[in-house]
Amino acid sequence: MSNDADSVVRVSGEFSMAAQRHVFFEAQSALAVPSGEKDELTVWAGTQFPNGIQQAVSKALEIPRHKVVVKCKRAGGGFGGKERANVPLLAAIAAK
């Protein structure tokens, strides 16, 4: 039988990989306009997540979700770069 010390293998060295962080080509843009009845707001946004935009705007402005209308064109890619609510949210706050 062999000794446990005989079966130990130590490996050392360096490893590097030229990785690149994914960068989205699409610009983030939004337009928010007060509309309709009191406290209603229409937000146009390039987004993959209109429901999330509606929720974020409703919460930030303390108005019911049904008073926030989010309109958007189809957004392609599917990588999640259009899910953030930051730019539409800032536009909604400025419009308010």
Contacts in CASP RR format, 6 or more apart in sequence:
PFRMAT RR
TARGET T0000
AUTHOR 0000-0000-0000
METHOD contacts of the structure
MODEL  1
MSNDADSVVRVSGEFSMAAQRHVFFEAQSALAVPSGEKDELTVWAGTQFP
NGIQQAVSKALEIPRHKVVVKCKRAGGGFGGKERANVPLLAAIAAK
22 79 0 8 1.000
24 79 0 8 1.000
24 81 0 8 1.000
24 82 0 8 1.000
26 46 0 8 1.000
26 75 0 8 1.000
26 81 0 8 1.000
26 82 0 8 1.000
28 46 0 8 1.000
28 82 0 8 1.000
28 84 0 8 1.000
28 86 0 8 1.000
28 87 0 8 1.000
29 45 0 8 1.000
29 46 0 8 1.000
29 87 0 8 1.000
30 43 0 8 1.000
30 44 0 8 1.000
30 45 0 8 1.000
30 46 0 8 1.000
30 87 0 8 1.000
30 88 0 8 1.000
30 90 0 8 1.000
30 91 0 8 1.000
30 92 0 8 1.000
31 43 0 8 1.000
31 44 0 8 1.000
31 45 0 8 1.000
31 91 0 8 1.000
32 41 0 8 1.000
32 42 0 8 1.000
32 43 0 8 1.000
32 44 0 8 1.000
32 57 0 8 1.000
32 88 0 8 1.000
32 91 0 8 1.000
32 92 0 8 1.000
32 94 0 8 1.000
32 95 0 8 1.000
32 96 0 8 1.000
33 41 0 8 1.000
33 42 0 8 1.000
33 95 0 8 1.000
34 40 0 8 1.000
34 41 0 8 1.000
34 95 0 8 1.000
34 96 0 8 1.000
35 41 0 8 1.000
35 42 0 8 1.000
35 69 0 8 1.000
37 67 0 8 1.000
39 61 0 8 1.000
39 63 0 8 1.000
39 67 0 8 1.000
40 67 0 8 1.000
40 68 0 8 1.000
40 69 0 8 1.000
41 57 0 8 1.000
41 61 0 8 1.000
41 63 0 8 1.000
41 67 0 8 1.000
41 68 0 8 1.000
41 69 0 8 1.000
41 92 0 8 1.000
41 95 0 8 1.000
41 96 0 8 1.000
42 69 0 8 1.000
42 70 0 8 1.000
42 71 0 8 1.000
43 53 0 8 1.000
43 54 0 8 1.000
43 57 0 8 1.000
43 68 0 8 1.000
43 69 0 8 1.000
43 70 0 8 1.000
43 71 0 8 1.000
43 88 0 8 1.000
43 91 0 8 1.000
43 92 0 8 1.000
44 70 0 8 1.000
44 71 0 8 1.000
44 72 0 8 1.000
45 53 0 8 1.000
45 70 0 8 1.000
45 71 0 8 1.000
45 72 0 8 1.000
45 87 0 8 1.000
45 88 0 8 1.000
45 91 0 8 1.000
46 72 0 8 1.000
46 73 0 8 1.000
46 75 0 8 1.000
46 82 0 8 1.000
46 88 0 8 1.000
47 53 0 8 1.000
47 70 0 8 1.000
47 72 0 8 1.000
47 75 0 8 1.000
47 82 0 8 1.000
47 83 0 8 1.000
47 85 0 8 1.000
47 88 0 8 1.000
48 75 0 8 1.000
48 76 0 8 1.000
48 78 0 8 1.000
48 80 0 8 1.000
48 81 0 8 1.000
48 82 0 8 1.000
48 83 0 8 1.000
49 82 0 8 1.000
49 83 0 8 1.000
49 85 0 8 1.000
50 70 0 8 1.000
50 71 0 8 1.000
50 72 0 8 1.000
51 70 0 8 1.000
52 85 0 8 1.000
53 70 0 8 1.000
53 85 0 8 1.000
53 88 0 8 1.000
53 89 0 8 1.000
54 65 0 8 1.000
54 68 0 8 1.000
54 69 0 8 1.000
54 70 0 8 1.000
55 65 0 8 1.000
56 85 0 8 1.000
56 88 0 8 1.000
56 89 0 8 1.000
57 63 0 8 1.000
57 68 0 8 1.000
57 70 0 8 1.000
57 85 0 8 1.000
57 88 0 8 1.000
57 89 0 8 1.000
57 92 0 8 1.000
58 64 0 8 1.000
58 65 0 8 1.000
58 67 0 8 1.000
58 68 0 8 1.000
60 89 0 8 1.000
60 92 0 8 1.000
60 93 0 8 1.000
61 68 0 8 1.000
61 92 0 8 1.000
61 93 0 8 1.000
61 96 0 8 1.000
68 92 0 8 1.000
70 88 0 8 1.000
75 82 0 8 1.000
76 82 0 8 1.000
END
